[in-house]
Amino acid sequence: MSPMRFLRSRNLVIGALLTGLFTGAALLSFLWVPYDVTQMDIAHKIKPPSGVHWLGTDHYGRDILSMIMVGARTSIAVAVLAVGIGMGLGVPLGLWAAARRFSLLDEVIMRGNDLVFAFPSLIIAVMITAILGPSATNAIIAIGIFNIPVFARLSRSGALGLWNRDFILAARVAGKGAMRISFEHVLPNILNLLIVQGTIQFSMGILAEAGLSYVGLGAQPPTPSWGRMLADSQTMISFAPHMALFPGLAILLTVLGLNLLGDGLRDLLDPKLRRGRT
């Protein structure tokens, strides 16, 4: 990838900067945060932003900047693992369905995808976490389950357009099996689609994690979470707006950055779109 091509894409640059900012904050939180997020300081609760606490403190006197940094770690970890589950299971299913296209197996996989898509993703996540119990692990499972049909359908549609290409026919003549062809020849040619979709699902995973934590079904105390920070601040917005403003901005900017990154990667990796915009 040429650096000049990267820099010419405004969406890609802005998205990479925003994503890098919060990823860097999450990584930094492993080594250093301004204040211990598990320590309460009631004497300094609900303080506005100042030189001591740059983003203010919450109703327990905890530093909001420190909470956002550690919360970034939670949100990113949940989203990455959930997308990993979706890709790890969905892509092989989609490739398998494409390799056995128009067969009973293909029909079963696709109708299973339709069944999952029939329900809103957040409703499925709430239902699963309510059954299994509130925790970050169960949130990962719930969000990951919805990601499976997304990647299965995408990989199947991308693979179907390749199965009649000459290089696939040459591999079949050489005696390679359907699944070997799928992973050796089809998968590398749809990888750009999967990367772009992965960034989109990553942003949706962060939103889903925040939503689950907001209703008490995500990461549990004392682990900070952006969604729970919003839930804790909802009754204090009138006299402590900073408690809701900064975690809300963190969610907004992270999701915006990932969507811009995905849009920029799509333009960069898709030659048809690239030609159309030049």
C-alpha positions in Angstrom: 0.0 0.0 0.0 1.5 3.3 -1.1 1.8 6.0 1.6 0.6 8.6 -0.8 -2.5 6.6 -1.6 -3.2 6.3 2.1 -2.8 10.0 2.7 -5.0 11.0 -0.2 -8.0 9.3 1.5 -9.3 11.8 4.0 -11.7 9.3 5.5 -8.9 6.7 5.9 -6.6 9.2 7.6 -9.2 10.6 10.0 -10.5 7.1 10.8 -7.0 5.8 11.4 -6.2 8.7 13.7 -9.4 8.4 15.8 -9.1 4.6 16.0 -5.4 4.9 16.9 -6.2 7.5 19.6 -8.5 5.2 21.5 -6.5 2.1 20.8 -3.4 3.9 22.2 -5.3 5.0 25.3 -6.4 1.4 25.9 -2.8 0.1 25.5 -1.5 2.9 27.7 -4.0 2.0 30.4 -2.1 -1.3 30.9 0.9 0.6 32.0 -0.3 3.9 33.4 -3.5 5.8 34.3 -3.7 9.1 36.1 -5.6 7.6 39.0 -6.6 4.2 40.3 -10.1 3.5 38.9 -10.9 1.2 41.8 -10.3 3.8 44.5 -13.2 6.0 45.6 -12.6 9.6 46.8 -16.0 10.8 48.1 -14.5 14.1 49.2 -13.9 15.0 45.6 -17.0 13.5 43.9 -18.7 15.2 40.9 -15.9 17.7 40.4 -15.9 19.5 37.0 -12.9 19.3 34.7 -9.9 21.0 36.2 -6.1 20.9 36.2 -6.2 18.1 38.7 -8.8 16.0 37.0 -8.8 16.9 33.4 -12.3 15.4 32.6 -13.7 15.8 36.1 -14.8 13.1 38.6 -17.8 10.9 38.9 -20.3 10.4 41.8 -17.7 8.2 43.6 -14.8 10.7 43.1 -13.1 8.5 40.5 -11.2 10.2 37.7 -13.2 10.1 34.5 -10.2 10.2 32.2 -8.8 7.2 33.9 -12.2 5.5 33.7 -12.4 6.2 29.9 -8.9 4.9 29.3 -9.6 1.6 31.1 -13.1 1.5 29.6 -11.5 1.7 26.1 -9.6 -1.5 27.0 -12.9 -3.2 27.9 -14.8 -2.1 24.8 -12.0 -2.9 22.3 -11.4 -6.3 23.9 -15.1 -7.2 23.7 -15.4 -6.0 20.1 -12.2 -7.7 18.9 -13.1 -11.0 20.4 -16.7 -10.8 19.1 -15.5 -10.0 15.6 -13.0 -12.9 15.9 -15.8 -15.3 16.7 -17.9 -14.0 13.8 -15.0 -14.3 11.3 -13.6 -17.6 12.7 -17.0 -19.4 12.4 -18.8 -17.4 9.7 -16.1 -17.3 7.0 -15.6 -21.1 6.9 -19.4 -21.6 6.8 -19.8 -19.1 4.0 -16.9 -20.7 2.0 -18.4 -24.2 2.6 -21.8 -23.0 1.4 -20.3 -21.5 -1.7 -18.3 -24.6 -2.4 -21.5 -26.7 -2.1 -23.6 -24.0 -3.8 -27.3 -24.7 -4.4 -27.1 -27.9 -2.4 -29.1 -28.9 0.8 -26.1 -27.8 2.9 -26.0 -24.4 1.2 -29.8 -24.0 1.9 -29.5 -25.0 5.5 -26.6 -22.6 6.2 -28.4 -19.7 4.5 -31.8 -20.3 6.2 -30.0 -20.5 9.5 -28.5 -17.1 8.7 -31.9 -15.7 7.8 -33.2 -17.0 11.2 -30.6 -15.0 13.1 -31.1 -11.9 11.0 -34.9 -12.0 11.7 -34.2 -10.6 15.2 -32.5 -7.3 15.9 -28.9 -7.9 17.0 -29.2 -6.0 20.3 -32.3 -8.0 21.2 -30.4 -11.3 20.6 -27.5 -10.0 22.7 -29.8 -9.0 25.6 -31.6 -12.3 25.5 -28.4 -14.3 25.6 -26.8 -12.3 28.3 -30.0 -12.4 30.3 -30.0 -16.2 30.1 -26.3 -16.7 30.7 -25.8 -13.9 33.2 -24.3 -10.4 32.9 -20.5 -10.5 32.3 -18.0 -9.3 29.6 -17.5 -12.9 28.5 -21.2 -13.5 27.9 -21.4 -10.2 26.1 -18.6 -11.4 23.8 -20.5 -14.6 23.1 -23.8 -12.7 22.4 -22.2 -10.2 20.0 -20.1 -12.9 18.4 -23.1 -15.0 17.6 -24.7 -12.2 15.6 -21.5 -11.6 13.7 -21.4 -15.2 12.4 -24.2 -14.9 9.8 -22.8 -11.5 8.7 -19.5 -13.0 7.7 -21.1 -16.2 6.4 -23.3 -14.3 4.0 -20.5 -12.0 2.9 -18.0 -14.7 2.3 -20.5 -16.8 0.4 -21.6 -14.0 -1.9 -17.9 -13.1 -2.5 -16.9 -16.7 -3.2 -19.8 -17.4 -5.6 -18.5 -14.8 -8.0 -15.1 -16.6 -8.1 -16.1 -20.2 -8.6 -16.4 -19.9 -12.4 -13.2 -18.0 -12.9 -10.4 -19.6 -14.9 -7.9 -20.0 -12.0 -10.5 -21.9 -10.0 -11.2 -24.2 -12.9 -7.5 -24.8 -13.3 -7.3 -25.7 -9.6 -10.2 -28.2 -10.0 -8.5 -29.7 -13.0 -5.3 -30.1 -10.9 -7.3 -32.3 -8.5 -7.7 -30.0 -5.6 -10.8 -30.4 -3.4 -13.5 -27.8 -2.9 -12.4 -26.7 0.6 -8.8 -26.6 -0.3 -9.6 -24.4 -3.3 -11.8 -22.2 -1.0 -9.0 -21.6 1.5 -6.0 -21.4 -1.0 -7.6 -19.5 -3.8 -11.0 -18.1 -2.9 -10.3 -16.7 0.6 -7.3 -14.5 -0.5 -9.4 -12.9 -3.2 -12.2 -11.9 -0.8 -10.0 -10.9 2.0 -10.4 -7.2 1.2 -14.2 -7.6 1.7 -13.7 -9.3 5.0 -11.3 -6.6 6.3 -13.7 -3.8 5.5 -16.7 -5.6 7.0 -14.5 -6.4 10.0 -14.0 -2.7 10.8 -17.8 -2.1 10.5 -18.6 -5.0 12.8 -15.9 -3.8 15.2 -17.7 -0.4 15.5 -21.1 -2.2 15.9 -19.5 -4.4 18.6 -18.4 -1.4 20.6 -21.9 0.1 20.4 -23.4 -3.3 21.4 -21.0 -3.6 24.3 -21.9 -0.1 25.5 -25.6 -0.9 25.1 -25.4 -4.1 27.1 -23.3 -2.4 29.9 -25.8 0.5 29.9 -28.6 -2.0 30.9 -26.3 -3.8 33.3 -25.6 -6.9 31.1 -22.1 -6.2 30.1 -18.8 -5.8 32.0 -19.5 -5.8 35.8 -18.0 -3.5 38.5 -15.3 -2.7 39.3 -14.4 -3.0 35.6 -15.1 0.4 34.0 -17.3 0.4 30.9 -18.4 3.4 28.8 -22.0 2.2 28.7 -22.2 1.9 32.5 -20.6 5.3 32.9 -23.5 6.7 30.8 -26.0 4.7 32.9 -24.5 6.1 36.1 -24.7 9.6 34.9 -28.2 9.7 33.5 -29.8 11.1 36.8 -27.0 13.7 37.2 -26.9 15.3 33.7 -28.5 18.6 35.0 -25.8 19.3 37.5 -22.9 17.2 36.3 -23.1 17.0 32.5 -19.4 16.1 32.2 -20.2 12.6 33.6 -22.2 11.8 30.5 -20.5 14.1 28.0 -17.0 12.5 27.9 -17.9 8.8 27.8 -20.6 9.6 25.2 -17.9 11.4 23.1 -15.6 8.4 23.5 -18.2 6.1 22.1 -19.2 8.6 19.3 -15.6 9.3 18.2 -14.5 5.6 18.3 -17.5 4.4 16.3 -17.1 7.4 13.9 -13.4 6.6 13.5 -14.0 2.9 12.7 -16.7 3.7 10.2 -14.5 6.3 8.4 -11.7 3.7 8.5 -13.9 1.1 7.0 -15.1 3.5 4.3 -11.5 4.5 3.5 -10.4 0.9 3.3 -13.2 0.1 1.0 -12.2 2.9 -1.4 -8.6 1.9 -1.2 -9.0 -1.9 -1.6 -11.8 -1.8 -4.2 -10.3 -0.9 -7.6 -13.8 -0.2 -9.1 -14.6 2.4 -6.5 -11.1 3.8 -6.8 -11.4 4.3 -10.5 -14.8 5.8 -10.2 -13.6 8.5 -7.8 -10.5 9.5 -9.7 
